[in-house]
Amino acid sequence: MFLDFLFGGKRKRVFALVGESGTGKSFQAKLVTQKYRINLLIDDGLLIRDNRIIAGHSAKKEKSFLAAVKVALFDEKSHRDEVARRLQNEKYKRILIVGTSEKMVNKIATRLQLPSPSKIIKIEDISSQEDIDNAIRSRRIEGKHIIPVPSSEVKKSYSNIFFAAIQIFRRRITPVTIPTLHEKSVVMPEYSKRNKVVISETALNQLVILSIGEYNKDFKIKKILIKEADLGYRLVITLDIPYGIQLGGHIQEMQQYIINDIERYTGIFIVEVNIIIDKIYN
């Protein structure tokens, strides 16, 4: 059941499109807005209406992953205030937030003074596994990202990262089937212009600490060893854990949690996570 809410005196509905970094969300966003007759789109720090950027600034222009993540999450007050004010002045019934997880889209909604999304659409529900794999390959190997507006919009503000335009024909089912043309922009942010995505050891160390703290605040980190691999990083983490933890399921679950958490927010590739339990404490 959809939940409507009152915003600006009129009923509005919030949708979300979620999927891990590089799985093709921005590419599919326009299709989702058409299917659900959504008026506004929030993606990577931008507020988009139809084919125009009407507020915000793109995370793609940032030179580091951590800076890009902060922009996508509207971490800076002036950025979120600008977009929130524009939302209050816009006439719309439905809005789509694009993010890497439900946690992320809920945080964006809160920061922009919107309720939590009433409908979550997962990228796996609208894209084939082949399309997702191709998108991931394009992101990790070629460093290509999508901004879901025409090239003319991107070139005005982000000419330094503009790479190419993609034109797509889709058939809109009406009494008379009409082919419609959509254009999306391919960009290559500074942090994606190398085949291997790089992040500072200090930043990666902090991300590991945050990830483990979210997984279990009672796990005590003794040492984090970061090793560079051909396409990413290997992590060796030494922990003290409280008595009574069942190690079997927790270790494998925590390894995957750390990998998913870091890759989701940075786009870097974690090749392997090794967990070493040094001591069990009371």
C-alpha positions as CSV (number, residue, x, y, z in Angstrom):
1,M,0.0,0.0,0.0
2,F,1.3,3.4,-0.9
3,L,1.4,6.1,1.7
4,D,0.6,9.6,0.6
5,F,1.8,12.7,2.6
6,L,1.0,16.3,2.7
7,F,3.8,18.6,1.6
8,G,3.3,22.2,0.7
9,G,-0.5,21.7,1.1
10,K,-0.8,19.1,-1.6
11,R,-0.5,15.3,-1.7
12,K,2.9,14.1,-2.8
13,R,4.5,10.6,-3.1
14,V,8.2,9.7,-2.7
15,F,9.8,6.8,-4.7
16,A,13.3,5.4,-4.5
17,L,15.5,3.5,-6.9
18,V,18.3,1.6,-5.1
19,G,21.2,-0.5,-6.2
20,E,24.9,-0.8,-5.5
21,S,27.4,1.7,-7.0
22,G,27.8,1.2,-10.8
23,T,24.9,-1.0,-11.4
24,G,23.1,1.3,-13.9
25,K,20.7,3.3,-11.7
26,S,21.2,6.6,-13.3
27,F,20.8,5.0,-16.7
28,Q,17.4,3.5,-15.8
29,A,16.2,6.5,-13.8
30,K,14.4,8.1,-16.7
31,L,12.5,4.9,-17.4
32,V,11.3,4.7,-13.8
33,T,10.1,8.4,-13.9
34,Q,8.1,7.6,-17.1
35,K,6.6,4.4,-15.8
36,Y,5.4,6.0,-12.5
37,R,4.7,9.4,-14.0
38,I,7.2,11.0,-11.6
39,N,7.8,14.7,-12.0
40,L,11.2,15.2,-10.2
41,L,14.4,13.2,-9.8
42,I,17.1,13.5,-7.2
43,D,20.4,11.8,-8.3
44,D,24.0,12.3,-7.1
45,G,23.4,15.8,-5.7
46,L,21.2,17.1,-8.5
47,L,17.5,18.0,-8.6
48,I,16.2,17.3,-12.2
49,R,12.9,18.1,-13.8
50,D,12.2,16.7,-17.2
51,N,15.5,17.1,-19.0
52,R,16.8,20.1,-16.9
53,I,19.0,20.4,-13.9
54,I,17.1,22.9,-11.7
55,A,19.1,22.8,-8.5
56,G,22.1,21.3,-6.7
57,H,25.5,20.3,-8.1
58,S,26.8,16.9,-9.3
59,A,28.9,14.6,-7.2
60,K,30.6,13.6,-10.4
61,K,32.6,16.9,-10.4
62,E,34.4,16.0,-7.2
63,K,38.0,14.9,-7.3
64,S,37.8,12.3,-4.5
65,F,35.4,9.5,-3.6
66,L,34.7,10.8,-0.1
67,A,33.9,14.3,-1.4
68,A,31.5,12.7,-4.0
69,V,29.8,10.7,-1.3
70,K,29.2,13.8,0.8
71,V,27.7,15.7,-2.2
72,A,25.4,12.7,-3.0
73,L,24.2,12.7,0.6
74,F,23.7,16.5,0.7
75,D,26.1,16.7,3.6
76,E,26.8,20.4,3.1
77,K,24.2,22.6,4.6
78,S,24.2,25.2,1.8
79,H,23.7,22.4,-0.8
80,R,20.8,20.7,0.9
81,D,19.1,24.1,1.7
82,E,19.3,25.1,-1.9
83,V,17.6,22.0,-3.1
84,A,15.1,21.9,-0.2
85,R,14.0,25.5,-1.0
86,R,13.6,24.6,-4.7
87,L,11.5,21.6,-3.8
88,Q,9.2,23.8,-1.7
89,N,8.6,26.1,-4.7
90,E,8.1,23.4,-7.3
91,K,4.8,22.0,-8.3
92,Y,4.9,18.2,-8.4
93,K,3.0,15.1,-7.3
94,R,5.8,12.5,-7.3
95,I,9.5,12.5,-6.8
96,L,12.2,9.8,-7.2
97,I,15.4,9.6,-5.1
98,V,18.2,7.5,-6.5
99,G,20.7,5.9,-4.1
100,T,22.9,3.0,-3.3
101,S,20.8,1.7,-0.4
102,E,17.5,2.2,1.5
103,K,19.6,3.8,4.3
104,M,21.1,6.3,1.8
105,V,17.7,7.3,0.2
106,N,16.1,7.7,3.7
107,K,19.0,9.9,4.8
108,I,18.6,12.1,1.6
109,A,14.9,12.3,2.2
110,T,15.3,13.5,5.8
111,R,17.9,16.1,4.8
112,L,15.7,17.5,2.1
113,Q,12.7,17.6,4.4
114,L,10.9,14.8,2.7
115,P,9.4,11.7,4.3
116,S,10.8,8.2,3.7
117,P,10.0,6.7,0.3
118,S,6.7,4.8,0.1
119,K,7.9,2.6,-2.7
120,I,11.4,1.1,-3.1
121,I,12.4,0.0,-6.6
122,K,15.5,-2.2,-6.8
123,I,17.7,-2.1,-9.8
124,E,17.5,-5.9,-10.1
125,D,13.7,-5.5,-10.6
126,I,14.1,-3.4,-13.8
127,S,17.5,-4.5,-15.2
128,S,18.7,-7.9,-16.4
129,Q,21.7,-9.4,-14.7
130,E,23.6,-9.0,-18.0
131,D,22.8,-5.2,-18.1
132,I,23.9,-4.9,-14.5
133,D,27.2,-6.7,-15.1
134,N,27.9,-4.6,-18.2
135,A,27.3,-1.4,-16.1
136,I,29.6,-2.6,-13.4
137,R,32.3,-3.4,-16.0
138,S,31.9,0.0,-17.6
139,R,32.2,1.7,-14.2
140,R,35.2,-0.3,-12.9
141,I,37.2,-0.7,-16.1
142,E,36.4,2.4,-18.1
143,G,35.4,4.8,-15.3
144,K,32.2,5.9,-17.0
145,H,29.3,7.4,-15.2
146,I,25.8,8.5,-16.3
147,I,24.0,11.8,-15.6
148,P,20.4,11.4,-16.8
149,V,20.0,14.6,-18.7
150,P,21.0,15.7,-22.2
151,S,24.5,16.7,-23.1
152,S,23.5,20.4,-23.5
153,E,22.7,20.5,-19.8
154,V,25.9,18.8,-18.6
155,K,28.2,20.8,-20.9
156,K,27.0,24.1,-19.4
157,S,28.3,23.3,-15.9
158,Y,30.4,20.1,-16.2
159,S,32.2,20.4,-19.5
160,N,35.5,19.3,-17.9
161,I,34.1,15.8,-17.2
162,F,31.8,15.4,-20.2
163,F,32.6,12.4,-22.3
164,A,29.8,11.5,-24.7
165,A,26.0,11.6,-25.3
166,I,23.8,8.5,-25.5
167,Q,20.6,8.6,-27.5
168,I,18.0,6.0,-26.7
169,F,14.7,5.3,-28.5
170,R,11.9,3.9,-26.4
171,R,8.4,3.0,-27.5
172,R,5.6,4.6,-25.5
173,I,2.5,2.5,-25.6
174,T,-0.5,4.7,-26.4
175,P,-3.5,4.3,-28.8
176,V,-0.8,5.1,-31.3
177,T,2.6,3.7,-30.4
178,I,5.1,6.6,-30.4
179,P,8.8,6.2,-30.4
180,T,10.4,8.8,-28.0
181,L,14.1,9.8,-28.0
182,H,15.9,10.2,-24.7
183,E,19.5,11.5,-24.3
184,K,21.8,10.8,-21.4
185,S,25.3,12.1,-20.8
186,V,28.3,9.9,-20.1
187,V,30.9,11.6,-17.8
188,M,34.3,10.7,-16.5
189,P,34.9,12.2,-13.1
190,E,38.5,12.9,-12.1
191,Y,38.5,10.1,-9.6
192,S,37.5,7.6,-12.4
193,K,40.0,8.6,-15.1
194,R,42.3,5.8,-14.1
195,N,41.6,2.1,-14.7
196,K,42.3,1.4,-11.1
197,V,40.3,3.3,-8.6
198,V,42.5,4.7,-5.8
199,I,41.6,5.9,-2.3
200,S,43.9,7.1,0.4
201,E,44.9,4.5,3.0
202,T,43.8,6.9,5.8
203,A,40.3,7.3,4.2
204,L,39.9,3.5,3.6
205,N,41.1,2.8,7.2
206,Q,38.3,5.2,8.5
207,L,35.7,3.5,6.3
208,V,36.7,0.1,7.7
209,I,36.4,1.4,11.3
210,L,32.9,2.9,10.6
211,S,31.7,-0.3,8.8
212,I,32.8,-2.6,11.7
213,G,31.3,-0.2,14.2
214,E,27.9,-0.3,12.4
215,Y,28.1,-4.1,12.2
216,N,28.9,-4.6,15.9
217,K,29.9,-1.8,18.2
218,D,31.4,-4.4,20.7
219,F,34.1,-5.6,18.2
220,K,37.4,-4.0,19.1
221,I,39.8,-3.3,16.2
222,K,43.4,-3.9,17.0
223,K,45.0,-3.6,13.6
224,I,44.0,-2.9,10.0
225,L,46.4,-3.9,7.2
226,I,45.6,-2.5,3.7
227,K,47.3,-4.2,0.7
228,E,46.9,-3.0,-2.9
229,A,45.8,-5.6,-5.5
230,D,45.6,-5.4,-9.3
231,L,42.1,-4.1,-9.4
232,G,41.5,-2.9,-5.8
233,Y,42.5,-3.7,-2.2
234,R,42.9,-6.6,0.2
235,L,42.1,-6.0,3.9
236,V,43.5,-7.9,6.9
237,I,41.6,-6.9,10.1
238,T,42.6,-8.1,13.6
239,L,39.9,-8.0,16.2
240,D,39.0,-8.7,19.8
241,I,35.5,-9.9,20.2
242,P,33.2,-10.4,23.3
243,Y,32.6,-13.8,24.8
244,G,29.5,-15.6,23.5
245,I,29.7,-14.5,19.9
246,Q,29.2,-17.5,17.5
247,L,32.1,-17.1,15.2
248,G,30.9,-19.4,12.4
249,G,28.2,-17.3,10.8
250,H,29.4,-13.9,12.0
251,I,32.8,-13.8,10.3
252,Q,31.6,-14.6,6.8
253,E,28.6,-12.2,7.3
254,M,30.9,-9.4,8.6
255,Q,33.3,-9.9,5.7
256,Q,30.5,-9.4,3.2
257,Y,29.1,-6.5,5.1
258,I,32.4,-4.7,5.0
259,I,32.9,-5.3,1.3
260,N,29.4,-4.2,0.4
261,D,29.5,-1.1,2.6
262,I,32.8,0.2,1.3
263,E,32.1,-0.6,-2.4
264,R,28.7,0.9,-2.2
265,Y,29.9,4.3,-0.9
266,T,33.2,4.6,-2.8
267,G,33.1,2.6,-6.0
268,I,36.5,0.9,-5.2
269,F,36.9,-2.8,-5.5
270,I,37.6,-4.9,-2.3
271,V,39.2,-8.1,-3.5
272,E,39.4,-9.8,-0.2
273,V,38.7,-9.3,3.6
274,N,40.6,-11.5,6.1
275,I,39.4,-11.4,9.7
276,I,41.9,-12.5,12.5
277,I,40.4,-12.9,16.0
278,D,43.3,-12.1,18.4
279,K,41.4,-12.4,21.7
280,I,37.9,-13.1,23.2
281,Y,37.2,-10.9,26.1
282,N,34.5,-10.9,28.9
